[in-house]
Amino acid sequence: MGPFSNALASRFSTRWVVITGSVLAMTGFVLSSLAGTSWVFFFTYGICIGVGVGLMYAPSIVVVNQHFEKRRGLANGVSLAGSGIGSI
């Protein structure tokens, strides 16, 4: 989803791509909690949440690079470590 989300972010804005991804991921979480069969769970969790998180991840890295000039490496490290810890 990285190249696709970056193309959307450059066409529209990073804010709208991240908002769209978070709404899609939230919808996937809600639908996953209501799933009655395993294939519905796998679809909602894998597709909806996967695409939503994919839409959020790449633009968030771009935003960190745009806002920090002085300590960009530290800011990237903190944001990438936060996304890894958040996934756990």
Secondary structure, DSSP 8 states (H G I E B T S, - for coil): -HHHHHHHHHHS-HHHHHHHHHHHHHHHHHHHHT--SHHHHHHIIIIIIHHHHHHHHHHHHHHHHHH-STTHHHHHHHHHHHHHHHH-
